[in-house]
Amino acid sequence: MNFIRGITAILLKDVQTELRSRYAFNTVLAFVGAALLLILFALKAEQLPAEPQSALVWIVILFAGLSSLSRSFVMETDKQTFNLLRLHGKASNVYLGKLCFNYLFTFTVNLVTFTVYIFLLGISVADHWALISVLVFGTAGLSSVATMLAAIVSQADRKGAIFSVLSLPLLFPLILILVQLTKAALIENIDQNFLNDFWALIGYVGTTITAGILLFDYIWDD
């Protein structure tokens, strides 16, 4: 119970901080809205084949996430509250609490983005449950990588630039998997290739979450 309470306390702290300022959420939604309108009117995305349509929405989500997800740990060092967390929380509680906050934040943004994107392009979803599964686990992949790297770069100078440089190589395989899964869920029928890619996605999520927990112990001690 103490473990759950510790995670919940970190999660609620970050939720309350974001609700007071709404800086990250408003910034991301403004970016997503501008990007979707640009895709719709400049690229005429509704006329594109299925694969580019599936790729564009995840590219928008990727760069929206890069602009905000690093704040989970960076704001602690900027406000000089990181040492306070060390005094009152355990490493695993802090990391998982931050991960849960990033997941909720990213899932909300992704859900809004996909809903608007599908509406604007007039896409008829082939399999709603498959698309929801892709969103759930795809969000977990994005959040796990972002939380892990945010913890690593939180003590460095020029945090934003380092975060982006480190994130892209790690997120590139994830985006490739998500594009294939999204194309199948939106346009095509579910087949064996979808299941293979879906298991690869679950493996990616499990690996990155485990790596983040293990690496955070070293960051916490330093």
C-alpha positions in Angstrom: 0.0 0.0 0.0 2.8 2.4 0.8 4.2 1.8 -2.7 0.8 2.7 -4.3 0.5 5.7 -2.1 3.9 7.0 -3.1 3.2 6.6 -6.8 -0.2 8.3 -6.4 1.3 11.2 -4.4 3.7 12.0 -7.2 1.0 11.6 -9.9 -1.4 13.9 -8.1 1.4 16.5 -7.5 2.2 16.7 -11.2 -1.5 16.7 -12.2 -2.2 19.6 -9.8 0.9 21.5 -11.0 -0.3 21.1 -14.6 -3.9 22.1 -13.9 -2.7 25.3 -12.2 -0.6 26.4 -15.2 -1.9 24.3 -18.1 1.2 25.5 -19.9 2.2 22.1 -21.4 -1.3 21.1 -22.3 -2.2 24.4 -24.0 1.1 24.5 -25.8 0.7 20.9 -27.2 -2.9 21.4 -28.3 -1.9 24.6 -30.1 0.9 22.8 -31.9 -1.3 19.8 -32.8 -4.1 22.1 -34.1 -1.7 24.1 -36.3 0.0 20.9 -37.6 -3.3 19.2 -38.4 -4.6 22.3 -40.3 -1.3 22.5 -42.2 -1.6 18.8 -43.1 -5.2 19.2 -44.2 -4.9 22.3 -46.4 -1.2 22.3 -47.5 -0.6 18.5 -48.0 -4.3 17.6 -48.9 -3.9 14.6 -46.6 -7.4 13.3 -47.4 -6.1 12.4 -50.9 -3.0 10.5 -49.7 -2.7 6.7 -49.5 -3.2 4.9 -46.3 0.4 4.6 -45.2 1.2 8.4 -45.4 -2.0 9.2 -43.6 -1.1 6.8 -40.8 2.5 8.2 -40.6 1.5 11.9 -40.5 -0.6 11.6 -37.4 2.2 9.9 -35.4 4.7 12.5 -36.7 2.5 15.2 -35.3 2.2 13.4 -32.0 5.9 12.7 -31.8 7.0 16.3 -32.2 4.2 17.5 -29.9 5.5 15.1 -27.2 9.1 16.2 -27.7 8.0 19.8 -26.9 6.4 18.9 -23.5 7.2 15.5 -22.0 10.7 16.4 -20.9 9.1 18.7 -18.3 8.3 15.8 -16.0 11.8 15.9 -14.5 13.2 19.1 -15.9 10.7 21.3 -14.0 11.9 19.6 -10.7 15.5 20.7 -11.4 14.4 24.2 -12.6 12.4 24.7 -9.5 15.1 23.1 -7.3 12.7 20.5 -5.9 14.5 17.4 -7.1 16.4 17.1 -3.7 13.1 17.5 -1.9 11.8 14.4 -3.8 14.9 12.5 -2.7 14.1 13.3 0.9 10.4 12.3 0.8 10.1 9.6 -1.9 11.7 6.4 -3.1 13.3 6.1 -6.5 10.7 3.6 -7.9 7.8 5.7 -6.6 9.0 8.9 -8.1 9.8 7.3 -11.5 6.5 5.4 -11.8 4.6 8.4 -10.6 6.2 10.6 -13.3 5.6 7.8 -15.9 1.9 7.6 -14.9 1.5 11.4 -15.3 3.3 11.4 -18.7 1.0 8.5 -19.8 -2.2 10.3 -18.8 -1.0 13.5 -20.4 0.1 11.9 -23.6 -3.0 9.6 -23.9 -5.3 12.6 -23.6 -3.4 14.5 -26.3 -3.3 11.4 -28.6 -7.0 10.8 -28.2 -7.8 14.4 -29.1 -5.4 14.3 -32.0 -6.7 11.1 -33.5 -10.3 12.1 -33.0 -9.8 15.4 -34.8 -7.6 13.8 -37.5 -10.1 11.1 -38.4 -12.9 13.7 -38.5 -11.1 16.1 -40.7 -9.9 13.5 -43.1 -13.2 11.6 -43.2 -11.5 8.3 -42.4 -13.7 5.3 -41.8 -12.1 3.2 -39.0 -11.8 -0.4 -40.0 -11.4 -1.8 -36.5 -12.1 0.5 -33.5 -10.8 -1.9 -30.8 -7.5 -2.4 -32.7 -7.1 1.4 -33.0 -7.8 1.8 -29.2 -5.2 -0.9 -28.5 -2.6 0.8 -30.7 -3.3 4.1 -28.9 -3.0 2.5 -25.4 0.2 0.7 -26.0 1.7 3.3 -28.4 1.2 6.0 -25.7 2.9 3.7 -23.2 5.9 3.4 -25.6 6.2 7.2 -26.1 5.7 7.9 -22.4 8.3 5.3 -21.2 11.0 6.6 -23.5 10.2 10.3 -22.7 10.2 9.7 -18.9 13.4 7.7 -19.0 15.3 10.3 -21.1 13.8 13.3 -19.1 15.3 11.7 -16.0 18.7 11.3 -17.7 18.9 14.9 -19.1 17.3 16.7 -16.1 20.7 17.4 -14.6 22.3 18.6 -17.8 22.6 22.0 -19.5 20.6 22.7 -22.6 18.1 20.0 -21.6 15.6 20.5 -24.4 18.2 20.0 -27.2 19.7 16.9 -25.6 16.3 15.4 -24.9 15.3 15.8 -28.6 18.6 14.4 -29.9 18.4 11.3 -27.7 14.7 10.7 -28.2 14.6 10.5 -32.0 16.8 7.4 -32.4 14.9 5.6 -29.7 11.5 6.6 -30.9 12.2 5.9 -34.6 11.5 2.1 -34.4 8.4 2.7 -32.3 7.0 5.1 -34.9 7.6 2.6 -37.7 5.7 -0.1 -35.8 2.9 2.3 -34.9 2.5 3.4 -38.5 2.0 -0.1 -39.7 -0.5 -0.9 -36.8 -2.4 2.3 -37.4 -2.7 1.6 -41.1 -4.1 -1.8 -40.4 -6.6 -0.5 -37.8 -7.8 2.4 -39.9 -7.8 1.0 -43.4 -7.0 -2.7 -43.7 -8.2 -5.9 -42.0 -6.4 -7.3 -39.0 -4.1 -10.2 -40.1 -1.0 -12.0 -38.9 1.3 -9.1 -39.7 -0.8 -6.9 -37.4 -0.4 -9.4 -34.5 3.4 -9.7 -35.1 3.8 -5.9 -35.0 1.5 -5.7 -32.0 3.7 -8.2 -30.0 6.7 -6.2 -31.1 5.1 -3.1 -29.7 4.4 -4.8 -26.3 8.0 -6.0 -26.2 9.2 -2.4 -26.9 7.0 -1.0 -24.1 8.1 -3.7 -21.6 11.8 -3.2 -22.4 11.8 0.6 -22.2 9.8 0.7 -18.9 12.2 -1.9 -17.4 15.3 0.0 -18.6 13.9 3.3 -17.2 13.3 1.8 -13.7 16.8 0.3 -13.7 18.6 3.4 -15.0 16.7 5.7 -12.6 18.3 4.1 -9.6 21.7 5.4 -10.7 20.3 8.9 -11.5 18.6 8.9 -8.1 21.8 8.0 -6.2 23.8 10.6 -8.0 
